[in-house]
Amino acid sequence: MPKRLELHMAFQILISLTIFTAVFMLVLAGPEAFRRSVSHLRERGEASSRKELSELFIADWTPNMVTYVTVLAAVVVLGLMLWLSGSLIVSGLCAAAVGFVPGVVFKYLKEKRLEQFEGQLGDGLELLANAVKSGQTLAQALEVVASQTMPPLAQEFALMVQEYQVGSSLDQVLRNARDRLPSKNLALATAALLVGREKGGNLPETLGRIAESIREIHRLEEKIRTSTAEGRKSARTMAVMPFVLGSMLYVMDPGSFSLLFTDPIGNVILFLSVVLIVVAFLWIRRIVSVPI
């Protein structure tokens, strides 16, 4: 018991010193420096959100809206965790973690958008090949694909057409598309188009073969995704179940469960538990991810 009391006192002293140092630096720097720092952080966050929204072609949201929603969510989480745990440290960490949520959401949306793009690319290249075969130029064929397909493929091809119309060369437009999207299939298609424009050859036939190969790759990916669905479901269940059980234990015995938030040893156990859950989840995802 004395050792636990000593650990608790040392923990409180460390927190007090941290708060004192932060307040001292704020007073020393002055409110104007603090305001500039906050303004700089906000500008960086909004610039990042603007870039992500632009890449996702989301016009309904603005960077300011993302910032306001994130701050509001952080305040709500802070108040909720203070009510549940009574620990300012745990509540502050949870509120700070909310700041990473927009990045996680943007990454998830980009992955889903890329999956949808990959699924449409084979048919889009087939349409591109047919347009070139009918006598249209490559620039006109790109416009046909942009007008006759669905997003996100139509959005990306429309952006290529727009870049070409404002003065970029067709080769540069293709390179920009390859660099903009982390798609191996698109990189293969753009490489074939660039080589075909430079060396000549039967471009429609080459595009048709690439389109068929991409469709076959996508079919194999879907088959693997179906085969590993059970493993991914197990990973998600394993990641969520500890929090569900923790909520049930808190309802049944809040006094004992709250020690995880209020006692320093409980904080260490809680931290290690979360780390192990995340490591196990990522490990299972790596096992079920089969590259082609």
C-alpha positions in Angstrom: 0.0 0.0 0.0 2.8 2.6 0.8 4.4 1.8 -2.5 1.2 2.4 -4.4 0.7 5.7 -2.4 4.3 6.8 -3.3 3.7 6.0 -7.0 0.4 7.9 -6.9 2.2 10.9 -5.3 5.0 10.8 -7.9 2.5 10.7 -10.7 0.6 13.7 -9.3 3.9 15.6 -8.9 4.8 14.9 -12.5 1.5 16.1 -13.7 1.8 19.3 -11.6 5.2 20.0 -12.9 4.0 19.5 -16.5 1.1 21.9 -16.1 3.3 24.4 -14.3 5.9 24.3 -17.1 3.2 24.7 -19.8 1.7 27.7 -17.9 5.1 29.2 -17.3 6.0 28.9 -21.0 2.7 30.5 -22.0 3.2 33.4 -19.6 6.8 33.8 -20.8 5.9 33.8 -24.5 2.9 35.9 -24.0 -0.7 35.6 -25.3 0.2 36.9 -28.8 2.8 34.0 -29.3 0.2 31.5 -28.1 -2.4 33.0 -30.4 0.0 32.7 -33.4 0.9 29.1 -32.5 -2.8 28.1 -32.3 -3.4 30.0 -35.6 -0.5 28.2 -37.2 -1.7 24.8 -36.1 -5.2 25.6 -37.4 -3.9 26.7 -40.8 -1.8 23.5 -41.1 -4.8 21.4 -40.2 -7.1 23.2 -42.7 -4.5 23.0 -45.4 -4.3 19.2 -44.9 -8.1 18.9 -44.9 -8.3 21.0 -48.0 -5.9 18.7 -49.8 -7.7 15.5 -48.7 -11.2 16.9 -49.6 -9.8 17.9 -53.0 -8.4 14.5 -53.7 -11.7 12.9 -52.6 -13.7 15.3 -54.8 -15.9 16.2 -51.7 -17.4 19.7 -52.4 -20.0 19.6 -49.7 -17.5 20.0 -46.8 -15.0 22.8 -46.2 -11.8 22.7 -44.1 -13.4 25.0 -41.6 -16.3 22.5 -41.1 -13.8 19.7 -40.5 -12.0 21.8 -37.9 -15.2 22.8 -36.1 -16.6 19.2 -36.0 -13.3 17.9 -34.7 -13.1 20.5 -32.0 -16.7 19.9 -31.0 -16.1 16.1 -30.9 -13.0 16.6 -28.7 -15.0 18.8 -26.2 -17.8 16.2 -26.1 -15.3 13.3 -25.5 -13.5 15.3 -22.9 -16.7 16.0 -20.9 -17.9 12.4 -21.4 -14.7 10.9 -20.2 -14.5 13.3 -17.2 -17.9 12.2 -16.2 -17.2 8.5 -16.7 -13.6 8.3 -15.3 -13.0 11.4 -13.3 -9.4 11.4 -14.5 -8.2 14.6 -16.2 -5.3 12.7 -17.8 -7.3 10.0 -19.4 -9.9 12.5 -20.5 -7.3 14.7 -22.0 -5.6 11.8 -23.9 -9.0 10.7 -25.3 -9.8 14.2 -26.4 -6.4 14.6 -28.0 -6.9 11.3 -29.8 -10.0 12.8 -31.5 -7.6 15.0 -33.5 -6.4 11.9 -35.4 -9.9 10.9 -36.4 -10.2 13.1 -39.5 -7.0 11.6 -40.9 -8.2 8.0 -40.2 -11.6 8.8 -41.9 -9.9 10.4 -44.9 -7.6 7.4 -45.3 -10.5 5.0 -45.1 -12.5 7.0 -47.8 -9.5 7.1 -50.0 -9.0 3.4 -49.8 -12.6 2.7 -50.6 -12.5 5.2 -53.5 -9.4 3.5 -54.8 -11.0 0.1 -54.6 -14.0 1.4 -56.6 -11.7 3.1 -59.1 -9.8 -0.2 -59.6 -13.0 -2.0 -60.2 -14.0 0.5 -63.0 -10.6 0.8 -64.6 -10.8 -2.3 -66.8 -14.1 -1.2 -68.4 -12.9 2.3 -68.7 -9.7 1.2 -70.6 -11.9 -0.9 -72.9 -14.1 2.1 -73.6 -10.9 4.1 -74.2 -9.6 1.5 -76.7 -12.9 1.4 -78.6 -12.9 5.2 -78.8 -9.4 5.3 -80.2 -10.2 2.4 -82.6 -13.2 4.4 -83.9 -10.8 7.1 -85.1 -10.8 9.6 -82.3 -7.7 11.1 -80.8 -6.5 10.0 -77.4 -7.6 13.4 -75.9 -11.1 12.9 -77.3 -11.1 9.3 -76.1 -10.3 10.5 -72.6 -13.3 12.9 -72.8 -15.5 10.0 -73.9 -14.5 8.0 -70.8 -15.1 11.0 -68.6 -18.6 11.5 -69.9 -19.8 7.9 -70.2 -18.6 6.4 -66.9 -19.4 6.8 -63.2 -17.4 8.4 -60.4 -14.7 8.0 -59.3 -13.4 6.9 -62.7 -15.3 9.7 -64.4 -13.9 12.3 -62.0 -10.3 11.3 -62.6 -10.6 11.2 -66.4 -12.5 14.6 -66.3 -9.5 16.0 -64.3 -7.1 14.7 -67.0 -9.3 16.4 -69.7 -9.3 19.6 -67.7 -5.5 19.6 -67.3 -5.1 19.0 -71.1 -7.5 21.8 -71.9 -5.7 24.4 -69.8 -2.4 23.7 -71.6 -0.6 20.7 -70.2 0.8 18.2 -72.7 -1.0 14.8 -72.9 2.1 13.0 -71.7 2.3 15.3 -68.6 -1.4 14.7 -68.0 -0.9 11.0 -68.0 2.1 11.3 -65.6 0.1 13.5 -63.3 -2.7 10.9 -63.1 -0.2 8.1 -62.4 1.4 10.2 -59.6 -1.9 11.3 -58.2 -3.4 7.8 -57.7 -1.5 5.0 -56.0 -2.9 2.4 -58.5 -0.5 -0.2 -60.0 -3.1 -0.9 -62.7 -3.3 2.8 -63.7 0.5 3.0 -63.7 0.6 0.0 -66.1 -2.0 1.6 -68.3 -0.3 5.0 -68.4 3.1 3.4 -69.1 1.5 1.6 -72.1 0.0 4.8 -73.3 3.2 6.8 -73.0 5.2 4.1 -74.8 2.6 3.8 -77.5 2.7 7.5 -78.1 6.5 7.5 -78.3 7.2 4.3 -80.2 3.9 3.8 -82.1 2.1 0.5 -82.5 -1.5 -0.7 -82.2 -2.6 1.3 -79.2 -6.3 0.0 -79.2 -5.1 -3.6 -79.1 -2.6 -2.9 -76.3 -5.3 -1.1 -74.3 -7.6 -4.0 -74.8 -5.1 -6.5 -73.5 -4.3 -4.3 -70.5 -8.0 -3.9 -69.8 -8.5 -7.7 -69.9 -5.5 -8.2 -67.5 -6.8 -5.6 -65.1 -10.2 -7.3 -65.0 -8.6 -10.6 -64.3 -6.5 -9.1 -61.5 -9.6 -7.5 -60.0 -11.5 -10.8 -60.2 -8.6 -12.5 -58.3 -8.6 -9.7 -55.7 -12.3 -10.1 -55.1 -11.9 -13.9 -54.7 -9.2 -13.4 -52.1 -11.2 -10.7 -50.4 -14.1 -13.1 -50.1 -11.9 -16.0 -48.9 -10.4 -13.8 -46.1 -13.6 -12.1 -45.1 -14.0 -14.4 -42.1 -10.5 -13.5 -40.8 -11.2 -9.8 -41.2 -14.5 -10.2 -39.3 -12.7 -12.0 -36.5 -10.1 -9.1 -36.3 -12.9 -6.5 -36.0 -14.7 -8.6 -33.4 -11.6 -9.1 -31.4 -10.9 -5.4 -31.5 -14.4 -4.3 -30.4 -15.1 -7.1 -27.8 -12.8 -5.8 -25.0 -14.5 -2.4 -25.1 -18.0 -4.1 -25.0 -16.9 -6.2 -22.1 -15.4 -3.2 -20.4 -18.7 -1.3 -20.7 -20.6 -4.3 -19.2 -18.1 -4.5 -16.3 -18.4 -0.8 -15.7 -22.2 -1.0 -15.5 -22.0 -4.0 -13.1 -19.2 -2.8 -10.9 -18.3 0.9 -11.6 -16.2 1.2 -8.4 -13.8 -1.5 -9.2 -13.6 -0.8 -13.0 -13.0 3.0 -12.4 -9.6 2.0 -10.8 -8.3 1.5 -14.4 -8.8 5.3 -14.9 -8.0 6.7 -11.5 -5.2 4.5 -10.2 -1.7 4.8 -11.8 -1.3 1.1 -12.0 -4.7 0.8 -13.6 -3.6 3.5 -16.1 -0.6 1.3 -17.0 -2.8 -1.8 -17.4 -5.3 0.1 -19.5 -2.6 1.5 -21.7 -0.9 -1.9 -22.2 -4.3 -3.5 -23.0 -5.1 -1.0 -25.7 -1.6 -1.4 -27.2 -1.9 -5.2 -27.3 -5.4 -5.0 -28.9 -4.1 -2.7 -31.6 -1.0 -4.9 -32.3 -3.2 -8.0 -32.5 -5.7 -6.3 -34.8 -2.9 -5.1 -37.2 -1.2 -8.5 -37.0 -4.4 -10.4 -38.1 -5.0 -7.8 -40.9 -1.5 -8.4 -42.1 -2.0 -12.2 -42.1 -5.3 -12.0 -44.2 -3.8 -9.4 -46.6 -2.6 -11.4 -49.6 -0.9 -9.4 -52.2 -1.3 -10.2 -55.9 
